[in-house]
Structures are given as structure tokens and as C-alpha cells.
């Protein structure tokens, strides 16, 4: 069996990141935020830099954060606090939209079912998806969605960790 060297994996990821949009628009637009961008505390900073418009938080994201918080995982509380803080910004309007994940979607969360719910909301609203999850960003780009990719400062790039058993 052929194993890729670690440096090759890093090179592939680096190349994948280069083709993603990181430019902020200063005109009001519609945005969908995913869990990674909330947990990594990117949204308030983007708003302070001039991002404005309609911000949609998928109910699937809220379910992820609630699940993490119920398991006493810090990132769940961090995410819920970050969303609560967004209500003070006057230049944005916050909306919650979409279905909460069902049992099948939770079971296959690692296969991208929850990410698909989030992408569907971006597609339905002709919105830009804000994410720091490289896989979500590349999948969204492959589907022809607008993506604002924010590189995470943490080593964890995958956000499909919320249904892992502890």
C-alpha cells in the first residue's frame, strides 16, 4: 500500500488554500456562517473590518454548538457566546434558518451530511459561505458557491468533531 509523505499532504492542502477567496467585500451582502468560523471567533473581526449585510446562521450550526456545550466541550460555549455577541453589531442583520440535523445526518456527520445542510442554505440564499474548514471551503467551491475562507490558527482544520464519542 502506498502512503503519502506528510510533506506531500501539506503541499496539497497549501495548494488547495491558494485558490480560495479571502477578500472582504465592503458592500452589504448575504453570508452564511459555518461552525468553524464561529468557534474560531472570526465573525466579529470581519464585521469590524467592514463586512456588513445579512448573516444567516444555519440551525444545523446551532445544533452543533448546543451538542458540544451539552457535552461540556469548551468550543460549544465559545460558539454560543460568539453568536450572542453578534447582536450588538448594527451593520448586520442576523437570521437563523434551516432544519436541525436528523438522526441520519448526525450518524453520517463525518461524511459531510451536516456540511451539506449548511451549503444548501448558502445556495438557497445565493450567499457567500464563511468558513475556516478547508474541506467545507473546497466542497463549496466545487458546487459553485461563493466562499470566504479564513485560515484557522489552530491545528484542527476539520470541524466534523462534534459527534465524536467521548
N, C-alpha and C positions, 0 to 999 in steps of 0.2 A: 504494500500500500504506500502510495506517495504522500508524504507530509510536506506541507509548505513551510518554509522557514518563516520565523517570526518577522524578519525584516521585510519579506515579501508581502505579508499581511498588512504591515504598517504602510508600506508603499501603496498598496491597493486602496486602503482607506484614505490615505492622503490625497491620492488622485481623485477619488470619489468626492471628497470635500471641495476640491478646487472648482468643480463645475456647479456648485450650489450658490444661490443668491444670498448675499449678506448685506445688501444695500437697503437702507431705510428710506421709505417714501415719506414725504412731508405733506402730502395731500391726504384728506380723510379717505380711508379705505375700510374694507371689511376683513377682519382677521379671525382665524380660528386658532386657539392656543392648545397645545397638547401638554400632557403631564410633565414631560421633561423640561419644557421651557418655564413652567411654573415652579417646579421643585428647585430648579437652578437659579431662581429669582431673577430671570431676565426681563420680565414684562415691565416692572416699574422703571427700570433703567431705559428701556426703549421709549416709553412714554415721555420720560424726562428729556430724551434726545429729540423728541418731536413727532413720534408716532401718534396718530390720532384716528378716530373713527369708531366703527362698530366692532366690539370684541365679543366673539362668541366662545363660550366655554361649554364644550360638549358635556352632557350628563354622564357620559362614559368616563370622562376625566374626573368628574366629581366622585363617581363610584370608586375609581382607583384610589383617590386621596382618602376617602372615607374608610375604605378597606385597610389601607396602610395605617391610618390613625387608630382604627379599632384594634389593630394588632400591636399597638404601641410602637410603631416604627416612625422614627422622627420625620422622615420625608413626608409622611401623610399630614402631620401637624404643620410642617413648614409650608406645604402647598395650600392647605386650607387658610392659613394665616395670610399668605401672599394674595390669594383671591379676595379675602376680606379687605385688604389694604387697597385694592384696585378701585373700590367705590369712592375714594376721595378725589380721584382724578376727574376734573371737569371736562377735559378734552376727549374723553372716551365714553361710550355707552356700552354697558355690559349686558349680555343676554346669555341665558342658559338654554341649550337646545339639544334635541335628540333623545334617543332611548337610552335607558340604562342597559348594561350588558345582560343578556340572558345566560342561563346555565351553560349552554353550548359554547357561547362566545367566551365565557370565563374559562371553560375547560380547554379551549384552544387559544388562549391569550398569547401563549408563546409562539403560536403560528401566525400571529398578526391579526386576529379577529377584532381586537379592541382598536388597533390602529386603523383598521378598515372602517369602523364606525366613525372615527374622527375624520378620516379622509372624505367619507360620504358627506359629512356636514360641510366641509370646505367646498366640495364640488357643488352641492345644492345651493350654496350661497355665493358662488363664484368668488370665494375668499382666498386670501393668502394664508397658508398654514405656517404658523410659527412653531419651530421645533428645535431641539438640540439633540435629537435622536437621529443618528446618521442613517439607519435603516429606514426609519419613517420618512426622512427627507428624500432619500433616493427612490423609495417606492412612490411617494407622492409625485416626484419629478417624472417618473416613468408613466404615471397616469395622466400627465399633462397638467398637473395642478401647479399653482404658483406657491413657491416655498421661500420662507425666510429662515435660513439655517444659522443657528447660533452655536458655535463650538463650545461644548461643555468644558469647564475647567477641571472636572473630576475625571477619574479614570473610567468610571462606569458610563458607557455610552448607550447601553441597552436599557430601555425603560420597562421591558416586559417582566419586571421582578415583583410586581405587586401581588401575584397569586402564588408565588413560591411558598412552599410549606416551610414553616419554621420549626 
